[in-house]
Structure formats: C-alpha cells, structure tokens
Amino acid sequence: MKIRFISILFLCTCILIGTLTVGVFAGPTSGDIPSPGTDEQSTVSYLNNGNSISIPGMSVVDITGINAVNYPTVITYVTVNTPAGRAGELTKDDFHVFENGDPMEITSLSFPDKATRTKLDLAILFDDTGSMSDEIADMKEKVKGLTDSIDVANIDCRYALISFNDAVSLKQGWTSNPSIIKSAIDSLVADGGDDAPEADLDAIEAALALGFRPDAQHMILDITDEKTHYRDDGTPFSQFTIPETASHLLSNGTSYILVGPASTSGLFNVHNDKKELVKALGGSGLFIDIHSDEFSSILDKIQSIITQTYTIGYYTPHVYGEDRKIALEVQVGNDSDSGLYTATRQQQTFTPETGSDRIIPSIEQDAEDYSSTDDSMSILGSKVVDITGINGVNFPYVITYVTVNTTKGRSGGLGKDDFQVFEDGKQMNITEFSFTGDSSQSKLDLAIVFDDTGSMRDEINDLKEKVLELTDRIATANIDCRYALITFKDSVTVKQDWTSDAAAIKEAIDGLNASEGFDAPEANLDAIEAALGLRFRSDAQHMILDITDDMTHYRNDGTPFSKYTIPETAGNLLNNGTSFILVGPTMVSGSFNQDNDKRELVKALGGSGLFIDVHGNEFIKILDSIQGIITQTYTIGYYTTDPNPDGVKRTVEIHVGSDSDSGQYIAAASE
C-alpha cells in the first residue's frame, strides 16, 4: 500500500516543502471538506487548510496533555524544546498558566527524574493490516529501548496493546512489566486488511474502556497508515464518530498521539481523517507523519515526548457549566501553546457492553453531584485563613487552631491583636495565644488512618520515606506529639496505639504492606471511630489524618462492614474536638453520593475539616503540606460568654484583617 504511493508522496513533498517546514498538517477547518478530484489535488488542498494541529518539534512549547478528571484540580503536561527545557532545568517561575485568559497559581511542577516519580498509562493502538509490516518490525526492535528509557526517567508506567483492522483486538491489558508488553508486541502479525479504512475510532474507545489511573498521565499512541471507519459510513464496522471520540478523550483527560498518514490512497474528509481528532483535542493531541521518517526515529521522538515532560498542576477557582470546554494556555518566556479540557461534574467511566464482543463506552452519571468541591468545604491553600481545628472538650473553654497562608503568617509573625474571634456573631476575648515553635510546648495527638489496600502501594512507600522527616519537623517546632496508626480495608486494624516515640511510629509504618482490598468501598468511617476510641489528651490538639483513594462503607449499604454513617461520625468528631484532614479522591471508579463520600464529612465539620486531593500532587508533597499545617499553627483560646452546655452546635469565626474562616463545635459539659 505504501510503495504504490511513494511517487505521489514525493510529489506532494516537493510541492509542499515550504509549508511542511512550518507545520501545517492541519486538515480543513470545521466543515471544510476537500472537493472531489485527484488524490494529489485533494491532499494538497487538504494540507494547506488550517494550522491548528500540534506537531512535535514545530514549536518551543508543546502541551502534550491536559488531565481534568479530578476537576477542579487540573494537570497539564508540557514539553519545552530548548536545551534547558529538555534537561529539566526549568522551575515553576519559568511557567505561566492561563485559563480562559485568567492567570492560575501553579501548585505543583515536576520533571521525571530520580527524585520525582511520575505516573503514565500508555495504551498503544496498532493497525495490524498488511501494509504495516515494516512498522511492526521496527516496533519490535525499538520497544525495549522505549521501556528502558521510561524506566530510566523514573516513570511508573503501565502499558496496554490493542490492534485493529476492521475489528478490534485487545492483545494485552494493563501491565507494568516491560517484558510482557514486549512479548505482546512480538506476537503481532501484519496481514490482510486490504479494504481500508480501518476501525480506528473503535480501537481508541476500547483503550478508554480499559480505565486509566486518575493520578497518572493518560496517553494513547495510535499507529496507522489509513483513514478510519465511522458510524454511518456505509459499513457495519464502527459505532463512533470523530466528535464523539474527541469528547470522550477530553472527558478522560487523555493525550492522543497520532502516528498517521498525511495522505492516503482514498479521499480524506472531516469524517474519516484522524487529524480532525487531533485538531478537536487542542493541546491534548499531537500528529506525527508516519511517512516522514524511519519508524525507528518516530519511536525515538515519542520517547522524548514521554521522558522530557513537565507536569504542572493547579486548582481552578472557577465553577463552570457542565461539560464546558475550557481554553488553557502555558507560556514559557515569549513562547506558548494552548489546549482544551472539559470541565465536567460527571464521573466518566467506560465499560464493555453486556453480551457484545466489542468494547463499547458507556457514561455513568453520579446519582448526585458530589464530584466537585463546594464553598462549604475547606481545601488546603484555597484560603488565607484556615481553621484547622476547634476543641471544645474543656467547655466553656474553647481552643481553636488556625493557619494563616501569608509569609508573615507562616513564619509566626502575627500577634494576638491581629486576630479577632467571634462565636455566633459575638466577639470573644482571647485569653491564650501561641504559635508552634514559639510556645513553651504545644501538644498534639496525631492519629494516622491509612487505607492499606493494593492501590495505595505507592503512597505507603512515600509515607515510609517521609515519616521520619515529619517527626523531626514536629520535634523542631517544639510540639509534644503522640502518634497512632490505624489501617483499614473492609476491616480495621490498630497497628500502633498512642506513642511519643518517633522510632516506634516509624517502625509501625515500615511494617505496612499494601495489598488486596480491590472490592471498594472500604471501612473508613469505622477506622475513624477506632481512632476516636483511642482517646485523645484533653489538653492537646486532636487530629486525624485520613489517607485513602476510595469511598467508604456505611451502615445499611448492603454490606456488614460498617456500623456508622457520615452524620454520626461527624457528630463524634465534633464532640471530641478533633480536626480531620482528608487526603482523598475527587473521583473514583464508582459513584460518589452523600452516604459514601467523605468530603461530606469534611463539609459537616466546618472549620475542623480540611480536604487535600490525593491525586492532585505527588504524595510526598502532600506530606510536606501536612507538615506545614501542623508546624505553622496559631493556638487561640477563649472562654465563651455563653457557658450553658446545651449540646448545640456553635459557629466560631476568626478574622485576620479582611480574611476569615469559620467552623463549628458542640457546646457540651466537659467530662
């Protein structure tokens, strides 16, 4: 198939040599379909229309993907084609991110190296018709280099392989073992398939149906030398259209690299040309001409894209309408690139259709909208003033714990006169005021509640690495801290009761083993109740750090695993004056609702609850943030002017200048 058109390709190249060097393999603008004529004329007309396709190496800055599956956390993947950019020497200050023209505050930036482990799910889609035999041979030769390069870059990569002609075949599901994916590629045989187009859109949808990790970069590498079938093209081979598949890729935050033809033996149009798919994806799509270079060199180029990528994260402050496409721009100096993501409040999952041999995507919508945050939930870094806990166990004496996210606030440079405290709208007289590190000795009881199912394996490794630093920082801040450790799956285990010995808690965490437990949800509420059952010191700050990547069981959920509900546990946390930091997901494989989503627990606690997205940053950096919460805290005490222990929730509001936060405690007689 390729040999037959070498002369045509050469002619096209000669005609287009000036334009090709500036990257206009772009396809027609919307609705612009080439008029009938010779293949050569159609190809020239097509390639000279538009310039919206991203081609690797054609610009200094390339957005290679945008992942908003954990919206309002948005992650974009960017390559910078300069010596400093390729070497990973750029810092957060070198990048500027704009969303619909508004500047965003970058919360995380990483580059793959030994110090920062990044995650990638790479699905390889391969046209295994006879015309692709040379590419399969090259791919078999180069796959070892590809996996080795990914490993050297310290990327936690899963691979999958799907082949297609007029049908789709899953050759290898997700695997982290390079030898398994190499074996799957070795088994590929290119033959038949002389009746182009091929079922390429259906192969992409099959890859989406495999399910990507929400905290990994999602990437589909699509290798073909032909057009695609589409629904209603006069054949029974496809159930999809390019706009539908583009929408699914955007909703799933999946980068798409098309290694495809700039021209084919038949007529390209907006329905069958996957360059249209690349255009629709904005910065999440890249095009590489399969005939422009040796296929070995193309794989080298893909290695560079994967292993020289900056991961940039931010929290969008905007709340958009459902499924709205948002324009994202990344600038480095005078250079920039732009792309699109879909702001959605729906959980998008893809599952095979029952009784079908094909893998068909279906969209599952949550019963309620719990996939987005709301103003009643405290999110780390979203406010200047954060109440991290309110302790009323010694009522009518009330202690509040507050962080102030300014340079002066974090350094302990604020004094008592900088704070105003109001209870149910009445100003209180501050009788105690201190900052960790400046106080004679602050007290903290910190219970770590940890999901030790298999999906938390990487987080356990990070926790082991960082716990010693955490305890050292707490000691340096002059905090008298006791630690406890509880793990949970469908059952709860107390791994370490209260201890002031940093070595003891480190040993308990070293003994953690993340395994099994793939039947989510987990018994998270019961783990929190077990922590409360350990009993906290009445004169210490009470804090539970809850780390999980899934939903919680609850009483009457159809299983025997939980004795509690979110409102009950929220009441118990308030009664015990216990701060609750949830490091959890904004999206999971099942449906969130008000009964199983622990963000509802955070909201119910007011200022005593704080949420951190477990997928929004490297887990190591999350632990650094928690250290800041613990070691940069103002302790503010007062006697309420209404000492009646009526068991009613009272609202505490703290002002620092024009900024404030509020929370609740329950007015009850002390034990």
Buried (B, 14 or more C-beta within 10 A) or exposed (E): BBEEBEEBBEBBBEBBEEBBEEBBBBBBEEEBBBEEEEBBEBBBBBBBBBBBBBBBEBBBBBBBBBBBBBBBBBBBBBBBBBEEBBEBEBEBEBBBBBBBEEEBEBBBBBBBBEEBBBBBBBBBBBBBBEBBBEBBBBBBEBBEEBBEBBEEBBBBBBBBBBBBBBBBBBBBBBBEEBEBBBBBBEEBEBEEBEEBBBBBBBBBBBBBBBBBBBBBBBBBBBBBBBBBBBBEBEEEBBBBBBBBBBBBBBBBBBBBBBBBBBBBBEBBBBBBBBBBBBBBBBBBBBBBBBBBEEBBEBBBBBBBBBBBBBBBBBBBEEEBEEEEBBBBBBBBEEBBBBBBBBBBBBBBBBBBEEEEEBBBBEBBBBEEEBBBBEEEBBBBBBBBBBBBBBBBBBBBBBBBBBBBBBEEBBEBEBEEEBBBBBBBEEEBEBEEBBBBBEBEEBBBBBBBBBBBBEBBEBBBBBBBEBBBEBBEBBEEBBBBBBBBBBBBBBEBEBBBBBBEEBEBBBBBBEEBEBEEBEEBBBBBBBBBBBBBEBEBBBEBBBBBBBBBBBBBBBBEBEEEBBEBBBBBBBBBBBBBBBBBBBBBBBBBBBBBBBBBBBBBBBBBBBBBBBBBBBBBBBBBBBBBBBBBBBBBBBBBBBBBEEEEBEEEEBBBBBBBEEBBBBBBBBBBEEE
